[in-house]
Amino acid sequence: MGSPGQTLSQTIADGKRCQALRTEGMVPLFGAEYNPAMAWQDRIFVNPAVRSGKPCIKGTRITVYDVLEYLAGGMTEDAILNDFPDLTRDDIRAALAFAAARERRLANSVA
């Protein structure tokens, strides 16, 4: 069955929800929806005239590096969003997706 204390009908409903997500190209991950095709390109830009050409969140001067450093330092998404009201959760996820894509490119170029 599903989680402890979960009824059979809840488990079946969760299974149907997971199947629906899979058909939409999304994968359930720890109760959240994970979109493996996060379009970071819609949220990250590089402009040589802004922050010395570092990748930034569109509409802000906040760099991807800044967001990653805050997360690595232990800040929660909520804390970052409180400190930077111009950011959204999707912006934070785009920064992570950008970093993952860059890491993947670097790993593939070495191999």
SENU-52076 format. One record per atom (N, C-alpha, C): x negated, y negated, z negated; residue number from 0; residue in three letters. Coordinates in nm, 3 decimals, m for minus. Layout:
BEGIN
xx;yy;zz;seq;type
X;Y;Z;NUM;ala
...
This chain:
BEGIN
xx;yy;zz;seq;type
m0.084;0.117;0.000;0;met
0.000;0.000;0.000;0;met
m0.088;m0.124;0.000;0;met
m0.032;m0.242;m0.009;1;gly
m0.106;m0.368;m0.004;1;gly
m0.168;m0.404;m0.137;1;gly
m0.154;m0.527;m0.178;2;ser
m0.212;m0.576;m0.302;2;ser
m0.141;m0.516;m0.422;2;ser
m0.211;m0.509;m0.537;3;pro
m0.145;m0.459;m0.657;3;pro
m0.021;m0.543;m0.689;3;pro
0.087;m0.477;m0.724;4;gly
0.210;m0.547;m0.759;4;gly
0.294;m0.586;m0.638;4;gly
0.245;m0.557;m0.520;5;gln
0.318;m0.592;m0.399;5;gln
0.418;m0.482;m0.367;5;gln
0.538;m0.521;m0.329;6;thr
0.640;m0.423;m0.295;6;thr
0.614;m0.368;m0.155;6;thr
0.678;m0.257;m0.125;7;leu
0.663;m0.196;0.006;7;leu
0.710;m0.292;0.116;7;leu
0.823;m0.362;0.094;8;ser
0.873;m0.454;0.197;8;ser
0.776;m0.570;0.219;8;ser
0.707;m0.616;0.112;9;gln
0.607;m0.723;0.129;9;gln
0.489;m0.673;0.209;9;gln
0.448;m0.549;0.182;10;thr
0.336;m0.491;0.255;10;thr
0.370;m0.476;0.403;10;thr
0.491;m0.431;0.432;11;ile
0.535;m0.416;0.571;11;ile
0.540;m0.553;0.638;11;ile
0.594;m0.654;0.569;12;ala
0.601;m0.790;0.624;12;ala
0.461;m0.843;0.652;12;ala
0.366;m0.819;0.560;13;asp
0.228;m0.862;0.581;13;asp
0.168;m0.793;0.703;13;asp
0.198;m0.664;0.719;14;gly
0.148;m0.590;0.835;14;gly
0.201;m0.646;0.966;14;gly
0.329;m0.681;0.967;15;lys
0.388;m0.740;1.088;15;lys
0.325;m0.876;1.117;15;lys
0.301;m0.954;1.012;16;arg
0.240;m1.085;1.027;16;arg
0.098;m1.070;1.083;16;arg
0.022;m0.973;1.029;17;cys
m0.113;m0.948;1.079;17;cys
m0.110;m0.908;1.225;17;cys
m0.016;m0.823;1.262;18;gln
m0.006;m0.780;1.401;18;gln
0.028;m0.899;1.490;18;gln
0.118;m0.986;1.445;19;ala
0.154;m1.104;1.523;19;ala
0.032;m1.195;1.541;19;ala
m0.047;m1.211;1.436;20;leu
m0.168;m1.294;1.447;20;leu
m0.266;m1.234;1.546;20;leu
m0.282;m1.102;1.542;21;arg
m0.375;m1.037;1.634;21;arg
m0.334;m1.058;1.779;21;arg
m0.203;m1.054;1.807;22;thr
m0.158;m1.073;1.944;22;thr
m0.178;m1.217;1.989;22;thr
m0.189;m1.311;1.895;23;glu
m0.216;m1.451;1.929;23;glu
m0.366;m1.479;1.932;23;glu
m0.448;m1.376;1.913;24;gly
m0.592;m1.395;1.915;24;gly
m0.648;m1.441;1.782;24;gly
m0.570;m1.434;1.676;25;met
m0.616;m1.473;1.544;25;met
m0.629;m1.349;1.457;25;met
m0.714;m1.356;1.357;26;val
m0.740;m1.243;1.271;26;val
m0.712;m1.283;1.127;26;val
m0.631;m1.205;1.052;27;pro
m0.609;m1.238;0.913;27;pro
m0.737;m1.213;0.833;27;pro
m0.775;m1.307;0.749;28;leu
m0.898;m1.293;0.672;28;leu
m0.870;m1.341;0.531;28;leu
m0.868;m1.248;0.436;29;phe
m0.846;m1.280;0.296;29;phe
m0.721;m1.367;0.276;29;phe
m0.615;m1.334;0.345;30;gly
m0.489;m1.405;0.328;30;gly
m0.482;m1.535;0.406;30;gly
m0.588;m1.573;0.475;31;ala
m0.587;m1.695;0.555;31;ala
m0.590;m1.656;0.702;31;ala
m0.562;m1.751;0.787;32;glu
m0.567;m1.725;0.929;32;glu
m0.703;m1.768;0.982;32;glu
m0.768;m1.683;1.055;33;tyr
m0.899;m1.709;1.111;33;tyr
m0.888;m1.713;1.261;33;tyr
m0.930;m1.822;1.318;34;asn
m0.927;m1.837;1.462;34;asn
m1.070;m1.829;1.514;34;asn
m1.109;m1.715;1.572;35;pro
m1.247;m1.699;1.617;35;pro
m1.285;m1.794;1.730;35;pro
m1.189;m1.856;1.793;36;ala
m1.216;m1.947;1.903;36;ala
m1.196;m2.092;1.861;36;ala
m1.241;m2.128;1.741;37;met
m1.228;m2.265;1.693;37;met
m1.293;m2.359;1.793;37;met
m1.217;m2.451;1.847;38;ala
m1.267;m2.541;1.951;38;ala
m1.338;m2.660;1.886;38;ala
m1.462;m2.637;1.842;39;trp
m1.537;m2.745;1.779;39;trp
m1.565;m2.857;1.879;39;trp
m1.565;m2.825;2.008;40;gln
m1.593;m2.926;2.110;40;gln
m1.491;m3.040;2.108;40;gln
m1.372;m3.012;2.057;41;asp
m1.268;m3.116;2.050;41;asp
m1.292;m3.212;1.934;41;asp
m1.380;m3.175;1.840;42;arg
m1.397;m3.254;1.718;42;arg
m1.539;m3.304;1.694;42;arg
m1.635;m3.252;1.767;43;ile
m1.775;m3.290;1.747;43;ile
m1.824;m3.363;1.872;43;ile
m1.897;m3.473;1.854;44;phe
m1.952;m3.545;1.968;44;phe
m2.096;m3.584;1.940;44;phe
m2.169;m3.607;2.047;45;val
m2.307;m3.655;2.037;45;val
m2.317;m3.779;2.123;45;val
m2.359;m3.888;2.059;46;asn
m2.378;m4.015;2.128;46;asn
m2.510;m4.072;2.082;46;asn
m2.604;m4.093;2.174;47;pro
m2.735;m4.144;2.134;47;pro
m2.728;m4.276;2.056;47;pro
m2.620;m4.351;2.073;48;ala
m2.607;m4.480;2.005;48;ala
m2.547;m4.466;1.864;48;ala
m2.504;m4.346;1.828;49;val
m2.442;m4.324;1.697;49;val
m2.527;m4.226;1.618;49;val
m2.573;m4.270;1.502;50;arg
m2.652;m4.186;1.410;50;arg
m2.768;m4.117;1.481;50;arg
m2.836;m4.191;1.567;51;ser
m2.954;m4.142;1.639;51;ser
m2.927;m4.016;1.721;51;ser
m2.805;m4.003;1.771;52;gly
m2.771;m3.889;1.856;52;gly
m2.743;m3.760;1.783;52;gly
m2.728;m3.767;1.650;53;lys
m2.694;m3.645;1.576;53;lys
m2.548;m3.609;1.602;53;lys
m2.514;m3.481;1.602;54;pro
m2.374;m3.440;1.620;54;pro
m2.289;m3.496;1.506;54;pro
m2.180;m3.564;1.542;55;cys
m2.090;m3.627;1.444;55;cys
m1.947;m3.580;1.464;55;cys
m1.868;m3.598;1.360;56;ile
m1.725;m3.573;1.368;56;ile
m1.663;m3.688;1.446;56;ile
m1.583;m3.657;1.548;57;lys
m1.521;m3.761;1.631;57;lys
m1.445;m3.861;1.546;57;lys
m1.458;m3.987;1.582;58;gly
m1.386;m4.093;1.513;58;gly
m1.453;m4.137;1.384;58;gly
m1.568;m4.077;1.352;59;thr
m1.640;m4.113;1.230;59;thr
m1.789;m4.124;1.262;59;thr
m1.866;m4.163;1.164;60;arg
m2.011;m4.161;1.174;60;arg
m2.068;m4.053;1.082;60;arg
m1.982;m3.959;1.044;61;ile
m2.021;m3.850;0.954;61;ile
m2.081;m3.738;1.039;61;ile
m2.206;m3.701;1.007;62;thr
m2.272;m3.598;1.087;62;thr
m2.230;m3.458;1.042;62;thr
m2.246;m3.365;1.136;63;val
m2.223;m3.224;1.104;63;val
m2.318;m3.184;0.991;63;val
m2.441;m3.229;0.999;64;tyr
m2.541;m3.199;0.897;64;tyr
m2.491;m3.244;0.759;64;tyr
m2.432;m3.364;0.751;65;asp
m2.381;m3.412;0.622;65;asp
m2.276;m3.317;0.565;65;asp
m2.182;m3.278;0.649;66;val
m2.074;m3.188;0.604;66;val
m2.132;m3.056;0.556;66;val
m2.225;m3.000;0.635;67;leu
m2.285;m2.872;0.597;67;leu
m2.365;m2.884;0.467;67;leu
m2.435;m2.995;0.452;68;glu
m2.513;m3.015;0.331;68;glu
m2.423;m3.027;0.207;68;glu
m2.308;m3.095;0.221;69;tyr
m2.214;m3.106;0.109;69;tyr
m2.161;m2.968;0.071;69;tyr
m2.125;m2.888;0.172;70;leu
m2.074;m2.754;0.144;70;leu
m2.183;m2.667;0.080;70;leu
m2.304;m2.674;0.133;71;ala
m2.415;m2.596;0.078;71;ala
m2.449;m2.639;m0.064;71;ala
m2.425;m2.766;m0.094;72;gly
m2.453;m2.818;m0.228;72;gly
m2.345;m2.782;m0.329;72;gly
m2.238;m2.718;m0.283;73;gly
m2.135;m2.673;m0.376;73;gly
m2.008;m2.754;m0.375;73;gly
m2.000;m2.858;m0.292;74;met
m1.876;m2.934;m0.284;74;met
m1.767;m2.848;m0.222;74;met
m1.647;m2.860;m0.272;75;thr
m1.534;m2.789;m0.212;75;thr
m1.480;m2.872;m0.096;75;thr
m1.400;m2.807;m0.013;76;glu
m1.335;m2.881;0.096;76;glu
m1.253;m2.996;0.040;76;glu
m1.181;m2.969;m0.069;77;asp
m1.097;m3.074;m0.128;77;asp
m1.180;m3.193;m0.175;77;asp
m1.296;m3.166;m0.234;78;ala
m1.383;m3.275;m0.281;78;ala
m1.434;m3.357;m0.164;78;ala
m1.472;m3.289;m0.057;79;ile
m1.519;m3.360;0.063;79;ile
m1.407;m3.446;0.121;79;ile
m1.288;m3.388;0.129;80;leu
m1.174;m3.462;0.185;80;leu
m1.137;m3.581;0.097;80;leu
m1.152;m3.568;m0.034;81;asn
m1.126;m3.682;m0.123;81;asn
m1.229;m3.792;m0.104;81;asn
m1.355;m3.754;m0.085;82;asp
m1.462;m3.853;m0.068;82;asp
m1.461;m3.916;0.071;82;asp
m1.413;m3.842;0.170;83;phe
m1.410;m3.889;0.308;83;phe
m1.270;m3.873;0.366;83;phe
m1.180;m3.967;0.338;84;pro
m1.041;m3.953;0.380;84;pro
m1.021;m3.948;0.532;84;pro
m1.123;m3.988;0.608;85;asp
m1.110;m3.981;0.754;85;asp
m1.126;m3.838;0.807;85;asp
m1.179;m3.749;0.723;86;leu
m1.199;m3.609;0.764;86;leu
m1.073;m3.527;0.740;86;leu
m1.062;m3.419;0.815;87;thr
m0.954;m3.322;0.795;87;thr
m1.018;m3.185;0.772;87;thr
m0.938;m3.091;0.727;88;arg
m0.988;m2.954;0.711;88;arg
m1.039;m2.898;0.843;88;arg
m0.971;m2.931;0.950;89;asp
m1.015;m2.884;1.082;89;asp
m1.150;m2.944;1.120;89;asp
m1.178;m3.066;1.076;90;asp
m1.310;m3.126;1.101;90;asp
m1.419;m3.047;1.029;90;asp
m1.392;m3.007;0.906;91;ile
m1.488;m2.928;0.829;91;ile
m1.510;m2.793;0.896;91;ile
m1.402;m2.731;0.940;92;arg
m1.415;m2.603;1.008;92;arg
m1.488;m2.617;1.141;92;arg
m1.465;m2.730;1.209;93;ala
m1.536;m2.755;1.335;93;ala
m1.686;m2.768;1.310;93;ala
m1.724;m2.832;1.201;94;ala
m1.866;m2.844;1.166;94;ala
m1.926;m2.706;1.143;94;ala
m1.855;m2.620;1.074;95;leu
m1.902;m2.484;1.051;95;leu
m1.910;m2.405;1.182;95;leu
m1.809;m2.421;1.267;96;ala
m1.808;m2.350;1.396;96;ala
m1.922;m2.400;1.484;96;ala
m1.948;m2.530;1.480;97;phe
m2.059;m2.587;1.556;97;phe
m2.192;m2.526;1.510;97;phe
m2.211;m2.519;1.379;98;ala
m2.334;m2.462;1.324;98;ala
m2.346;m2.315;1.362;98;ala
m2.236;m2.242;1.358;99;ala
m2.239;m2.100;1.395;99;ala
m2.275;m2.083;1.542;99;ala
m2.218;m2.167;1.627;100;ala
m2.247;m2.159;1.771;100;ala
m2.393;m2.194;1.798;100;ala
m2.444;m2.294;1.728;101;arg
m2.585;m2.333;1.746;101;arg
m2.676;m2.220;1.699;101;arg
m2.644;m2.158;1.588;102;glu
m2.723;m2.046;1.536;102;glu
m2.722;m1.929;1.634;102;glu
m2.604;m1.903;1.691;103;arg
m2.592;m1.795;1.787;103;arg
m2.677;m1.823;1.911;103;arg
m2.676;m1.948;1.958;104;arg
m2.759;m1.984;2.074;104;arg
m2.907;m1.968;2.042;104;arg
m2.948;m2.011;1.923;105;leu
m3.089;m1.999;1.884;105;leu
m3.131;m1.853;1.873;105;leu
m3.046;m1.772;1.814;106;ala
m3.077;m1.630;1.798;106;ala
m3.087;m1.562;1.934;106;ala
m3.003;m1.599;2.026;107;asn
m3.004;m1.538;2.160;107;asn
m3.123;m1.586;2.242;107;asn
m3.170;m1.707;2.218;108;ser
m3.281;m1.758;2.297;108;ser
m3.414;m1.696;2.253;108;ser
m3.422;m1.650;2.129;109;val
m3.543;m1.586;2.078;109;val
m3.551;m1.442;2.126;109;val
m3.436;m1.379;2.137;110;ala
m3.433;m1.235;2.172;110;ala
m3.473;m1.208;2.313;110;ala
